[in-house]
Amino acid sequence: MSATPAALLVDRLTKVYADGTHALDALELRVPSGCFFGLLGPNGAGKTTVINAAAGLVRAPAEKVYVFGHDAVRDPRARLLLGLAPQEVHLDRFLSARDLLVFHGRFFGMRRADATVRADELLTVFDLMGKADTKPNRLSGGMRRRLLIARALVHRPRLLVLDEPTAGVDLVLRHELWRYLRRLHATEGVSVLLTTHYIEEAEALCERVAFIRDGQIVAEGSIAELRDCFGGERLEDAYMEAMQT
Amino acid sequence: MTTATLRDVQRRGTLALAARESQRVVVLWTQTILPPVVTALLFLAVFGGALGSRVGEIEGLPYLTFILPGLLVLTVAGSAFSNNSTSLFQAKSEGYIEDVLTSPLQPWHFTLAYMAGGLVRAFAAAAVLAAIATPLTGGSRTRRSLSPRSCSPGSFSRRSVSSRASGPTPSTSTRSSPTLSWCRSRCSAASSTRRALSMSPGLLSRGSTRSSTSLTRPEQVLRAFTKPLCGSRSR
């Protein structure tokens, strides 16, 4: 391990679900600190399993997943450093948008006053202040998606994990989210791990990209390195080549 | 981050989760507080109103007053259990449980916080029930039956033992372990129920001096059902 711990380090992680599905097969991944990192792969490749193992939603053996040097399984400090926006939008329908953010901050140890200030700040940034007192089930799909990303940011994580954040989001909102993520990454130095099926999204945002297939990382590098390695003019060509070889 | 700071973070997180669970109980009062209160009031109406006048006094208390503490305990236990189970499974089935599962809280923190929500619901329902039912069952006697001394497990044990044995109450029952007292209170509750039920046919049989035509329709139905049980007494 280098002097500056990686934002996320996965060390030969194997995950077999109870039904016998081999989700991950000795997967190794290193997301450098401060990096905007993309994880690309087909459906069922293991992207969400990696993310859930880091966030504590999937059981993983100890000493296999580290967040900024903290064991994601044994050390609760790892959870404080990671913010997760899951693929599916699940929000507590009994709470208003503001309460949802405030409670999330408080679950992560923030004081009520601090969490309220932070919630209002994020509601403004994500253009949801007008819906602060609205329950999530009365929000549009795009608003719920924005609220989900806002929730992941309440406790000021150093690693933001976005699992297909723009799936089902219209083009205008997608570009708004891109702008916000770029700004967040540039100004606050937040490391970002992004999984997506939109290759152009990874090309527009990510500094480094890894291709995952059948629970293993098949290639990892900057976009230019991957293009050089697999050929083609665009990242999409490199991706297609990597998935077929 | 030091261990002390982490503990502080987890303590605040646990309190926040407990607050969310308690808030849920209050916001959804029509689903959390109202149903157990209505159920208990129905019990009071059926057992206390319909059967109470026939059962007469138990332990020197009217039947309605006698069963109220039991109904309160039943409300507390049922509400606490159902709140924790429904809240947890709703969060899991709707998927928003990941909000707390990704937090730095440990499983025992979740347990404490969910228990707090269950307690809030249980005591809120019991308080509402007591407020509604106490005037119905008569003020001073109910206060006596609901007093901490009379509601304690030891008190139930004493009553149970004294109702079974004609001799003086063994003083050891009050000095037994809490677990034993709890078990005894459950046993005494069951025996009280059995006793109350067994008294109904007897009372009906005492009323058999009345002609069957002078009985009301519900009494006739009840008598028809209990005839095989109280036939020997009637004779």
Interface residues (C-beta under 8 A of the other chain):
Chain A: A55 G56 L57 P76 R77 R79 L80 L82 L84 P86 E88 H90 L91 D92 R93 F94 L95 F103 H104 R106 F107 F108 G109 M110 R111 R151
Chain B: M1 L6 D8 V9 Q10 R12 G13 L15 A16 L17 A19 R20 R24 V27 L28 A91 E94 G95 Y96 E98 D99 V100 L101 T102 S103 P104 L105 Q106
